Amino acid sequence: NKIAFIAGVFDGCHKGHLHILQKMRELVGEEGKVIIGLNFDNYVIDYKKRQPLTNWVLRKRALLYTEFVNDVYGFYCDPIDLIMMIKPNYIICGNDYTEDKIIGSTEIKQWGGEVIIIPRIPNVSTSNIIRDIENSRSMTSEEKAVSDEFYKKQFTNE
C-alpha cells in the first residue's frame, strides 16, 4: 500500500488544507495511507510568532476527523526523522515550495519515492484568514457583507 506524507501546521483547517488532503487520498487510493507530520504549538509560536488558532491536540483531531487522513505524528521543526521512520512513497507539498527546499526530497529517492507538488488554491491561507479577520474589525457594514460572502466561499463549494 502507498503512503503519502505532508508536514505542516494545519492551523485553522480550511478549504486549501482539505484540497491538498483530498489530492493525497486520491494519489494513494482507499487502501493507502495519508500521514501528517503536525508541528507542535511551540514551533508555531517560535516560527510564526503567534499562538496557534487551536492547540496541537485539536488540530490533530480535526485532521483525523476528515475522511482523508489515517495518522498524525507530532514534530517541532524538521520532519526528517518522521520521513525516515515512515518511508513514504510520496512527500507532498504545496506549490509555495520548490523540490530543492522540501525536507526529505533527497532521502525519499533512496527508496524509490517521489516528491509531489500540489498547486495551492490562490489566496487561501490561515495567514490571510487571520489578516482579514483583524481588518474586518474596522469594516463598514457593506465591506463586512462582501467579506462574509468571500469566507462563505472559502469553506464551502458554493
C-alpha positions in Angstrom: 0.0 0.0 0.0 1.2 3.5 -0.9 1.9 6.2 1.8 1.7 9.9 1.2 3.3 12.3 3.8 2.9 16.0 4.3 4.3 18.2 7.1 2.8 21.4 8.4 0.9 23.4 11.0 -2.6 22.9 9.6 -3.9 25.7 11.8 -7.5 26.9 11.1 -8.2 23.9 8.8 -9.6 25.5 5.7 -10.5 24.7 2.1 -6.9 24.8 1.0 -5.8 22.2 3.5 -8.8 20.0 2.5 -7.9 20.3 -1.1 -4.3 19.0 -0.6 -5.5 16.2 1.7 -8.1 15.1 -0.8 -5.4 15.1 -3.6 -3.2 13.0 -1.3 -6.0 10.5 -0.7 -6.7 10.3 -4.5 -3.0 9.6 -5.0 -2.7 6.7 -2.6 -6.2 5.3 -3.0 -8.5 3.9 -0.4 -6.0 1.2 0.7 -3.1 3.6 1.0 -2.2 5.9 3.9 -2.2 9.6 4.3 0.1 10.6 7.2 0.5 14.1 8.5 3.6 15.5 10.3 2.0 18.1 12.5 4.1 20.9 14.0 3.8 21.3 17.8 2.4 24.5 19.2 5.8 25.8 20.4 7.0 25.7 16.7 4.1 27.9 15.7 5.0 30.4 18.5 8.7 30.3 17.7 8.5 30.4 13.9 5.2 32.2 13.1 5.5 34.5 16.1 1.9 33.9 17.2 -0.2 31.4 19.1 -1.8 28.7 17.0 -5.5 29.3 16.5 -6.1 25.9 18.0 -3.8 23.7 20.1 -1.9 20.6 18.8 -4.5 18.1 20.1 -7.4 19.9 18.5 -5.5 20.3 15.2 -4.7 16.6 15.3 -8.3 15.7 16.0 -9.6 17.9 13.2 -7.3 16.3 10.7 -8.2 12.8 11.8 -11.9 13.7 11.6 -11.5 14.2 7.9 -12.1 11.3 5.6 -8.6 11.7 4.1 -6.1 11.3 7.0 -5.0 8.0 8.5 -2.5 9.2 11.1 -0.9 12.3 12.6 2.6 12.5 14.2 3.9 15.5 16.0 7.3 17.2 15.5 8.9 20.5 16.2 10.7 21.9 13.2 12.4 19.3 10.9 10.3 16.3 9.9 13.3 14.3 8.6 13.2 11.7 11.4 9.5 11.1 10.7 10.2 10.7 7.0 13.0 8.3 7.6 10.8 6.3 10.0 7.7 6.2 7.8 9.5 5.9 4.4 6.6 7.3 2.4 6.1 6.7 -1.3 5.3 10.4 -1.7 6.2 13.6 0.1 3.6 16.2 -0.7 4.0 19.9 -0.6 2.1 22.9 -1.8 3.5 24.9 -4.7 4.8 27.6 -2.4 7.9 25.4 -2.2 10.3 24.1 -4.8 11.5 20.5 -4.6 15.1 21.6 -3.5 13.6 23.3 -0.5 11.4 20.3 0.7 12.9 18.4 3.6 13.3 14.8 2.7 13.3 15.3 -1.1 16.8 13.7 -1.4 16.2 10.9 1.1 12.9 9.7 -0.4 14.7 8.9 -3.7 16.8 6.3 -1.8 13.7 4.0 -1.6 12.2 4.9 -4.9 9.7 7.5 -3.6 9.0 10.9 -5.1 8.1 14.5 -4.2 4.7 15.6 -5.5 3.9 19.4 -5.5 0.2 20.2 -5.5 -0.9 23.6 -6.6 -2.5 25.6 -3.7 -5.8 27.4 -4.0 -4.8 31.1 -4.6 -5.3 33.5 -1.7 -6.4 30.8 0.7 -4.2 30.5 3.8 -4.5 30.7 7.5 -2.4 33.9 7.5 -4.8 35.5 5.0 -7.8 34.5 7.1 -6.2 35.9 10.3 -5.3 39.2 8.5 -8.8 39.5 7.1 -10.4 38.9 10.5 -8.2 41.6 12.0 -9.0 44.0 9.2 -12.8 43.3 9.5 -12.9 44.9 12.9 -12.9 48.3 11.2 -15.1 47.4 8.2 -18.3 49.2 7.2 -21.4 47.0 7.0 -21.1 46.9 3.2 -17.5 45.7 3.4 -18.4 43.2 6.0 -21.1 41.7 3.7 -18.6 41.3 0.9 -16.1 39.7 3.4 -18.7 37.3 4.7 -19.6 36.2 1.2 -15.9 35.7 0.4 -15.4 33.5 3.5 -18.5 31.5 2.8 -16.8 30.5 -0.5 -13.6 29.6 1.4 -15.3 26.9 3.4 -17.9 25.7 1.1 -18.1 24.7 -2.6 -20.8 27.3 -3.4 
